[in-house]
Amino acid sequence: MTNPIQVQKFLGGVDYPANREKILSVARSHGADQRVIQLLEKIPDRVYEGPNAISREIGAN
């Protein structure tokens, strides 16, 4: 299972606030593996104010 800390390693440089597509784009450009991409694809498509908001969403799934 992928945890929020592992996901955050691939999100450095995200310019918040950011929507899911921007977050996915940055994760892909930083070489995120398929598990991380699939996890991020499952978060709601909304604007995230910062990395903690993404971590909370991942933790809820």
PyMOL Python script that loads the backbone (N, CA, C, O; Angstrom):
from pymol import cmd

cmd.read_pdbstr("""\
ATOM      1  N   MET A   1       0.837  -1.182   0.000  1.00  0.00           N
ATOM      2  CA  MET A   1       0.000   0.000   0.000  1.00  0.00           C
ATOM      3  C   MET A   1       0.884   1.249   0.000  1.00  0.00           C
ATOM      4  O   MET A   1       1.911   1.298   0.676  1.00  0.00           O
ATOM      5  N   THR A   2       0.474   2.234  -0.755  1.00  0.00           N
ATOM      6  CA  THR A   2       1.210   3.483  -0.848  1.00  0.00           C
ATOM      7  C   THR A   2       0.675   4.456   0.192  1.00  0.00           C
ATOM      8  O   THR A   2      -0.534   4.667   0.286  1.00  0.00           O
ATOM      9  N   ASN A   3       1.570   5.048   0.970  1.00  0.00           N
ATOM     10  CA  ASN A   3       1.111   5.980   1.998  1.00  0.00           C
ATOM     11  C   ASN A   3       1.301   7.427   1.538  1.00  0.00           C
ATOM     12  O   ASN A   3       2.022   7.677   0.572  1.00  0.00           O
ATOM     13  N   PRO A   4       0.663   8.377   2.217  1.00  0.00           N
ATOM     14  CA  PRO A   4       0.742   9.780   1.805  1.00  0.00           C
ATOM     15  C   PRO A   4       2.165  10.336   1.745  1.00  0.00           C
ATOM     16  O   PRO A   4       2.454  11.186   0.903  1.00  0.00           O
ATOM     17  N   ILE A   5       3.045   9.878   2.610  1.00  0.00           N
ATOM     18  CA  ILE A   5       4.425  10.371   2.597  1.00  0.00           C
ATOM     19  C   ILE A   5       5.129   9.942   1.319  1.00  0.00           C
ATOM     20  O   ILE A   5       5.871  10.725   0.727  1.00  0.00           O
ATOM     21  N   GLN A   6       4.904   8.701   0.887  1.00  0.00           N
ATOM     22  CA  GLN A   6       5.494   8.231  -0.364  1.00  0.00           C
ATOM     23  C   GLN A   6       4.986   9.055  -1.540  1.00  0.00           C
ATOM     24  O   GLN A   6       5.751   9.379  -2.449  1.00  0.00           O
ATOM     25  N   VAL A   7       3.707   9.393  -1.529  1.00  0.00           N
ATOM     26  CA  VAL A   7       3.119  10.179  -2.610  1.00  0.00           C
ATOM     27  C   VAL A   7       3.737  11.576  -2.643  1.00  0.00           C
ATOM     28  O   VAL A   7       4.049  12.086  -3.719  1.00  0.00           O
ATOM     29  N   GLN A   8       3.916  12.192  -1.491  1.00  0.00           N
ATOM     30  CA  GLN A   8       4.439  13.561  -1.430  1.00  0.00           C
ATOM     31  C   GLN A   8       5.837  13.677  -2.038  1.00  0.00           C
ATOM     32  O   GLN A   8       6.219  14.751  -2.500  1.00  0.00           O
ATOM     33  N   LYS A   9       6.597  12.593  -2.042  1.00  0.00           N
ATOM     34  CA  LYS A   9       7.934  12.621  -2.642  1.00  0.00           C
ATOM     35  C   LYS A   9       7.874  13.002  -4.115  1.00  0.00           C
ATOM     36  O   LYS A   9       8.827  13.567  -4.651  1.00  0.00           O
ATOM     37  N   PHE A  10       6.760  12.696  -4.771  1.00  0.00           N
ATOM     38  CA  PHE A  10       6.623  12.962  -6.199  1.00  0.00           C
ATOM     39  C   PHE A  10       5.917  14.277  -6.497  1.00  0.00           C
ATOM     40  O   PHE A  10       5.716  14.621  -7.662  1.00  0.00           O
ATOM     41  N   LEU A  11       5.541  15.011  -5.464  1.00  0.00           N
ATOM     42  CA  LEU A  11       4.755  16.229  -5.670  1.00  0.00           C
ATOM     43  C   LEU A  11       5.537  17.511  -5.400  1.00  0.00           C
ATOM     44  O   LEU A  11       4.951  18.591  -5.336  1.00  0.00           O
ATOM     45  N   GLY A  12       6.837  17.400  -5.243  1.00  0.00           N
ATOM     46  CA  GLY A  12       7.644  18.601  -5.063  1.00  0.00           C
ATOM     47  C   GLY A  12       7.515  19.508  -6.278  1.00  0.00           C
ATOM     48  O   GLY A  12       7.606  19.047  -7.416  1.00  0.00           O
ATOM     49  N   GLY A  13       7.306  20.775  -6.041  1.00  0.00           N
ATOM     50  CA  GLY A  13       7.185  21.721  -7.147  1.00  0.00           C
ATOM     51  C   GLY A  13       5.768  21.995  -7.598  1.00  0.00           C
ATOM     52  O   GLY A  13       5.559  22.794  -8.512  1.00  0.00           O
ATOM     53  N   VAL A  14       4.781  21.351  -6.980  1.00  0.00           N
ATOM     54  CA  VAL A  14       3.390  21.667  -7.316  1.00  0.00           C
ATOM     55  C   VAL A  14       3.124  23.098  -6.873  1.00  0.00           C
ATOM     56  O   VAL A  14       3.424  23.476  -5.741  1.00  0.00           O
ATOM     57  N   ASP A  15       2.562  23.885  -7.773  1.00  0.00           N
ATOM     58  CA  ASP A  15       2.218  25.275  -7.471  1.00  0.00           C
ATOM     59  C   ASP A  15       0.775  25.305  -6.987  1.00  0.00           C
ATOM     60  O   ASP A  15      -0.162  25.287  -7.786  1.00  0.00           O
ATOM     61  N   TYR A  16       0.608  25.352  -5.671  1.00  0.00           N
ATOM     62  CA  TYR A  16      -0.729  25.338  -5.068  1.00  0.00           C
ATOM     63  C   TYR A  16      -1.320  26.733  -5.079  1.00  0.00           C
ATOM     64  O   TYR A  16      -0.585  27.719  -5.023  1.00  0.00           O
ATOM     65  N   PRO A  17      -2.645  26.827  -5.152  1.00  0.00           N
ATOM     66  CA  PRO A  17      -3.618  25.746  -5.253  1.00  0.00           C
ATOM     67  C   PRO A  17      -3.515  25.047  -6.609  1.00  0.00           C
ATOM     68  O   PRO A  17      -3.168  25.664  -7.616  1.00  0.00           O
ATOM     69  N   ALA A  18      -3.822  23.747  -6.613  1.00  0.00           N
ATOM     70  CA  ALA A  18      -3.704  22.937  -7.822  1.00  0.00           C
ATOM     71  C   ALA A  18      -4.844  21.940  -7.901  1.00  0.00           C
ATOM     72  O   ALA A  18      -5.314  21.428  -6.885  1.00  0.00           O
ATOM     73  N   ASN A  19      -5.285  21.669  -9.132  1.00  0.00           N
ATOM     74  CA  ASN A  19      -6.333  20.666  -9.317  1.00  0.00           C
ATOM     75  C   ASN A  19      -5.697  19.289  -9.534  1.00  0.00           C
ATOM     76  O   ASN A  19      -4.477  19.159  -9.635  1.00  0.00           O
ATOM     77  N   ARG A  20      -6.541  18.285  -9.603  1.00  0.00           N
ATOM     78  CA  ARG A  20      -6.052  16.906  -9.720  1.00  0.00           C
ATOM     79  C   ARG A  20      -5.183  16.722 -10.958  1.00  0.00           C
ATOM     80  O   ARG A  20      -4.158  16.045 -10.888  1.00  0.00           O
ATOM     81  N   GLU A  21      -5.566  17.305 -12.084  1.00  0.00           N
ATOM     82  CA  GLU A  21      -4.783  17.117 -13.309  1.00  0.00           C
ATOM     83  C   GLU A  21      -3.376  17.690 -13.171  1.00  0.00           C
ATOM     84  O   GLU A  21      -2.412  17.083 -13.639  1.00  0.00           O
ATOM     85  N   LYS A  22      -3.251  18.847 -12.537  1.00  0.00           N
ATOM     86  CA  LYS A  22      -1.926  19.440 -12.322  1.00  0.00           C
ATOM     87  C   LYS A  22      -1.097  18.557 -11.388  1.00  0.00           C
ATOM     88  O   LYS A  22       0.095  18.348 -11.613  1.00  0.00           O
ATOM     89  N   ILE A  23      -1.733  18.049 -10.352  1.00  0.00           N
ATOM     90  CA  ILE A  23      -1.051  17.171  -9.399  1.00  0.00           C
ATOM     91  C   ILE A  23      -0.561  15.907 -10.100  1.00  0.00           C
ATOM     92  O   ILE A  23       0.571  15.472  -9.887  1.00  0.00           O
ATOM     93  N   LEU A  24      -1.412  15.325 -10.929  1.00  0.00           N
ATOM     94  CA  LEU A  24      -1.022  14.130 -11.683  1.00  0.00           C
ATOM     95  C   LEU A  24       0.121  14.437 -12.647  1.00  0.00           C
ATOM     96  O   LEU A  24       1.049  13.640 -12.787  1.00  0.00           O
ATOM     97  N   SER A  25       0.057  15.570 -13.299  1.00  0.00           N
ATOM     98  CA  SER A  25       1.101  15.956 -14.245  1.00  0.00           C
ATOM     99  C   SER A  25       2.457  16.073 -13.556  1.00  0.00           C
ATOM    100  O   SER A  25       3.461  15.579 -14.069  1.00  0.00           O
ATOM    101  N   VAL A  26       2.487  16.720 -12.403  1.00  0.00           N
ATOM    102  CA  VAL A  26       3.745  16.859 -11.660  1.00  0.00           C
ATOM    103  C   VAL A  26       4.241  15.494 -11.186  1.00  0.00           C
ATOM    104  O   VAL A  26       5.431  15.197 -11.286  1.00  0.00           O
ATOM    105  N   ALA A  27       3.343  14.671 -10.676  1.00  0.00           N
ATOM    106  CA  ALA A  27       3.741  13.335 -10.209  1.00  0.00           C
ATOM    107  C   ALA A  27       4.359  12.525 -11.352  1.00  0.00           C
ATOM    108  O   ALA A  27       5.386  11.871 -11.171  1.00  0.00           O
ATOM    109  N   ARG A  28       3.734  12.572 -12.518  1.00  0.00           N
ATOM    110  CA  ARG A  28       4.278  11.835 -13.675  1.00  0.00           C
ATOM    111  C   ARG A  28       5.647  12.377 -14.067  1.00  0.00           C
ATOM    112  O   ARG A  28       6.562  11.608 -14.362  1.00  0.00           O
ATOM    113  N   SER A  29       5.789  13.702 -14.069  1.00  0.00           N
ATOM    114  CA  SER A  29       7.070  14.297 -14.472  1.00  0.00           C
ATOM    115  C   SER A  29       8.193  13.983 -13.481  1.00  0.00           C
ATOM    116  O   SER A  29       9.370  14.044 -13.835  1.00  0.00           O
ATOM    117  N   HIS A  30       7.829  13.649 -12.243  1.00  0.00           N
ATOM    118  CA  HIS A  30       8.823  13.276 -11.236  1.00  0.00           C
ATOM    119  C   HIS A  30       9.017  11.763 -11.133  1.00  0.00           C
ATOM    120  O   HIS A  30       9.667  11.282 -10.205  1.00  0.00           O
ATOM    121  N   GLY A  31       8.455  11.014 -12.082  1.00  0.00           N
ATOM    122  CA  GLY A  31       8.706   9.580 -12.147  1.00  0.00           C
ATOM    123  C   GLY A  31       7.897   8.725 -11.193  1.00  0.00           C
ATOM    124  O   GLY A  31       8.332   7.638 -10.812  1.00  0.00           O
ATOM    125  N   ALA A  32       6.725   9.204 -10.805  1.00  0.00           N
ATOM    126  CA  ALA A  32       5.877   8.416  -9.898  1.00  0.00           C
ATOM    127  C   ALA A  32       5.527   7.074 -10.529  1.00  0.00           C
ATOM    128  O   ALA A  32       5.263   6.990 -11.729  1.00  0.00           O
ATOM    129  N   ASP A  33       5.530   6.036  -9.714  1.00  0.00           N
ATOM    130  CA  ASP A  33       5.178   4.714 -10.226  1.00  0.00           C
ATOM    131  C   ASP A  33       3.663   4.587 -10.406  1.00  0.00           C
ATOM    132  O   ASP A  33       2.895   5.457  -9.997  1.00  0.00           O
ATOM    133  N   GLN A  34       3.265   3.501 -11.016  1.00  0.00           N
ATOM    134  CA  GLN A  34       1.855   3.304 -11.361  1.00  0.00           C
ATOM    135  C   GLN A  34       0.950   3.286 -10.134  1.00  0.00           C
ATOM    136  O   GLN A  34      -0.185   3.757 -10.204  1.00  0.00           O
ATOM    137  N   ARG A  35       1.427   2.753  -9.017  1.00  0.00           N
ATOM    138  CA  ARG A  35       0.593   2.736  -7.798  1.00  0.00           C
ATOM    139  C   ARG A  35       0.270   4.149  -7.331  1.00  0.00           C
ATOM    140  O   ARG A  35      -0.862   4.436  -6.941  1.00  0.00           O
ATOM    141  N   VAL A  36       1.264   5.027  -7.370  1.00  0.00           N
ATOM    142  CA  VAL A  36       1.052   6.417  -6.954  1.00  0.00           C
ATOM    143  C   VAL A  36       0.088   7.108  -7.912  1.00  0.00           C
ATOM    144  O   VAL A  36      -0.822   7.813  -7.477  1.00  0.00           O
ATOM    145  N   ILE A  37       0.283   6.910  -9.202  1.00  0.00           N
ATOM    146  CA  ILE A  37      -0.605   7.530 -10.199  1.00  0.00           C
ATOM    147  C   ILE A  37      -2.035   7.049 -10.000  1.00  0.00           C
ATOM    148  O   ILE A  37      -2.965   7.855 -10.014  1.00  0.00           O
ATOM    149  N   GLN A  38      -2.221   5.757  -9.815  1.00  0.00           N
ATOM    150  CA  GLN A  38      -3.575   5.230  -9.609  1.00  0.00           C
ATOM    151  C   GLN A  38      -4.208   5.810  -8.355  1.00  0.00           C
ATOM    152  O   GLN A  38      -5.403   6.105  -8.348  1.00  0.00           O
ATOM    153  N   LEU A  39      -3.440   5.974  -7.311  1.00  0.00           N
ATOM    154  CA  LEU A  39      -3.954   6.553  -6.073  1.00  0.00           C
ATOM    155  C   LEU A  39      -4.377   8.005  -6.297  1.00  0.00           C
ATOM    156  O   LEU A  39      -5.442   8.419  -5.839  1.00  0.00           O
ATOM    157  N   LEU A  40      -3.553   8.770  -6.993  1.00  0.00           N
ATOM    158  CA  LEU A  40      -3.896  10.168  -7.260  1.00  0.00           C
ATOM    159  C   LEU A  40      -5.087  10.299  -8.208  1.00  0.00           C
ATOM    160  O   LEU A  40      -5.853  11.258  -8.120  1.00  0.00           O
ATOM    161  N   GLU A  41      -5.237   9.343  -9.106  1.00  0.00           N
ATOM    162  CA  GLU A  41      -6.393   9.370 -10.011  1.00  0.00           C
ATOM    163  C   GLU A  41      -7.700   9.172  -9.255  1.00  0.00           C
ATOM    164  O   GLU A  41      -8.763   9.545  -9.751  1.00  0.00           O
ATOM    165  N   LYS A  42      -7.635   8.593  -8.071  1.00  0.00           N
ATOM    166  CA  LYS A  42      -8.841   8.324  -7.280  1.00  0.00           C
ATOM    167  C   LYS A  42      -9.260   9.495  -6.397  1.00  0.00           C
ATOM    168  O   LYS A  42     -10.381   9.505  -5.888  1.00  0.00           O
ATOM    169  N   ILE A  43      -8.377  10.492  -6.202  1.00  0.00           N
ATOM    170  CA  ILE A  43      -8.781  11.617  -5.356  1.00  0.00           C
ATOM    171  C   ILE A  43      -9.812  12.454  -6.107  1.00  0.00           C
ATOM    172  O   ILE A  43      -9.783  12.510  -7.336  1.00  0.00           O
ATOM    173  N   PRO A  44     -10.717  13.102  -5.387  1.00  0.00           N
ATOM    174  CA  PRO A  44     -11.741  13.916  -6.056  1.00  0.00           C
ATOM    175  C   PRO A  44     -11.117  15.008  -6.930  1.00  0.00           C
ATOM    176  O   PRO A  44     -10.072  15.569  -6.601  1.00  0.00           O
ATOM    177  N   ASP A  45     -11.777  15.289  -8.036  1.00  0.00           N
ATOM    178  CA  ASP A  45     -11.315  16.319  -8.963  1.00  0.00           C
ATOM    179  C   ASP A  45     -11.760  17.678  -8.445  1.00  0.00           C
ATOM    180  O   ASP A  45     -12.845  18.162  -8.765  1.00  0.00           O
ATOM    181  N   ARG A  46     -10.899  18.277  -7.642  1.00  0.00           N
ATOM    182  CA  ARG A  46     -11.175  19.598  -7.069  1.00  0.00           C
ATOM    183  C   ARG A  46      -9.850  20.321  -6.894  1.00  0.00           C
ATOM    184  O   ARG A  46      -8.795  19.773  -7.213  1.00  0.00           O
ATOM    185  N   VAL A  47      -9.895  21.525  -6.398  1.00  0.00           N
ATOM    186  CA  VAL A  47      -8.677  22.293  -6.157  1.00  0.00           C
ATOM    187  C   VAL A  47      -8.168  21.992  -4.748  1.00  0.00           C
ATOM    188  O   VAL A  47      -8.925  22.038  -3.778  1.00  0.00           O
ATOM    189  N   TYR A  48      -6.876  21.685  -4.653  1.00  0.00           N
ATOM    190  CA  TYR A  48      -6.224  21.390  -3.382  1.00  0.00           C
ATOM    191  C   TYR A  48      -5.345  22.576  -3.001  1.00  0.00           C
ATOM    192  O   TYR A  48      -4.560  23.068  -3.813  1.00  0.00           O
ATOM    193  N   GLU A  49      -5.485  23.024  -1.765  1.00  0.00           N
ATOM    194  CA  GLU A  49      -4.771  24.211  -1.297  1.00  0.00           C
ATOM    195  C   GLU A  49      -3.318  23.936  -0.906  1.00  0.00           C
ATOM    196  O   GLU A  49      -2.517  24.865  -0.803  1.00  0.00           O
ATOM    197  N   GLY A  50      -2.982  22.680  -0.691  1.00  0.00           N
ATOM    198  CA  GLY A  50      -1.612  22.349  -0.312  1.00  0.00           C
ATOM    199  C   GLY A  50      -1.430  20.856  -0.155  1.00  0.00           C
ATOM    200  O   GLY A  50      -2.386  20.095  -0.301  1.00  0.00           O
ATOM    201  N   PRO A  51      -0.205  20.426   0.142  1.00  0.00           N
ATOM    202  CA  PRO A  51       0.085  18.997   0.254  1.00  0.00           C
ATOM    203  C   PRO A  51      -0.695  18.298   1.360  1.00  0.00           C
ATOM    204  O   PRO A  51      -1.013  17.116   1.231  1.00  0.00           O
ATOM    205  N   ASN A  52      -1.009  19.002   2.441  1.00  0.00           N
ATOM    206  CA  ASN A  52      -1.773  18.366   3.519  1.00  0.00           C
ATOM    207  C   ASN A  52      -3.166  17.967   3.059  1.00  0.00           C
ATOM    208  O   ASN A  52      -3.691  16.941   3.493  1.00  0.00           O
ATOM    209  N   ALA A  53      -3.767  18.762   2.189  1.00  0.00           N
ATOM    210  CA  ALA A  53      -5.100  18.434   1.671  1.00  0.00           C
ATOM    211  C   ALA A  53      -5.053  17.151   0.851  1.00  0.00           C
ATOM    212  O   ALA A  53      -5.979  16.341   0.910  1.00  0.00           O
ATOM    213  N   ILE A  54      -3.991  16.963   0.094  1.00  0.00           N
ATOM    214  CA  ILE A  54      -3.840  15.735  -0.694  1.00  0.00           C
ATOM    215  C   ILE A  54      -3.621  14.553   0.244  1.00  0.00           C
ATOM    216  O   ILE A  54      -4.216  13.492   0.055  1.00  0.00           O
ATOM    217  N   SER A  55      -2.781  14.728   1.240  1.00  0.00           N
ATOM    218  CA  SER A  55      -2.529  13.646   2.201  1.00  0.00           C
ATOM    219  C   SER A  55      -3.805  13.225   2.915  1.00  0.00           C
ATOM    220  O   SER A  55      -4.042  12.033   3.115  1.00  0.00           O
ATOM    221  N   ARG A  56      -4.623  14.190   3.298  1.00  0.00           N
ATOM    222  CA  ARG A  56      -5.897  13.854   3.958  1.00  0.00           C
ATOM    223  C   ARG A  56      -6.791  13.046   3.023  1.00  0.00           C
ATOM    224  O   ARG A  56      -7.422  12.080   3.451  1.00  0.00           O
ATOM    225  N   GLU A  57      -6.848  13.431   1.764  1.00  0.00           N
ATOM    226  CA  GLU A  57      -7.679  12.720   0.792  1.00  0.00           C
ATOM    227  C   GLU A  57      -7.175  11.294   0.608  1.00  0.00           C
ATOM    228  O   GLU A  57      -7.973  10.358   0.567  1.00  0.00           O
ATOM    229  N   ILE A  58      -5.870  11.120   0.499  1.00  0.00           N
ATOM    230  CA  ILE A  58      -5.287   9.788   0.326  1.00  0.00           C
ATOM    231  C   ILE A  58      -5.548   8.938   1.562  1.00  0.00           C
ATOM    232  O   ILE A  58      -5.876   7.757   1.450  1.00  0.00           O
ATOM    233  N   GLY A  59      -5.404   9.528   2.725  1.00  0.00           N
ATOM    234  CA  GLY A  59      -5.650   8.808   3.969  1.00  0.00           C
ATOM    235  C   GLY A  59      -7.090   8.383   4.132  1.00  0.00           C
ATOM    236  O   GLY A  59      -7.375   7.402   4.819  1.00  0.00           O
ATOM    237  N   ALA A  60      -8.006   9.108   3.507  1.00  0.00           N
ATOM    238  CA  ALA A  60      -9.430   8.791   3.606  1.00  0.00           C
ATOM    239  C   ALA A  60      -9.817   7.636   2.700  1.00  0.00           C
ATOM    240  O   ALA A  60     -10.865   7.021   2.892  1.00  0.00           O
ATOM    241  N   ASN A  61      -8.975   7.334   1.709  1.00  0.00           N
ATOM    242  CA  ASN A  61      -9.305   6.256   0.757  1.00  0.00           C
ATOM    243  C   ASN A  61      -8.749   4.933   1.207  1.00  0.00           C
ATOM    244  O   ASN A  61      -8.932   3.923   0.527  1.00  0.00           O
TER     245      ASN A  61
END
""", "prot")
cmd.dss("prot")
cmd.show_as("cartoon", "prot")
cmd.util.cbc("prot")
cmd.orient("prot")
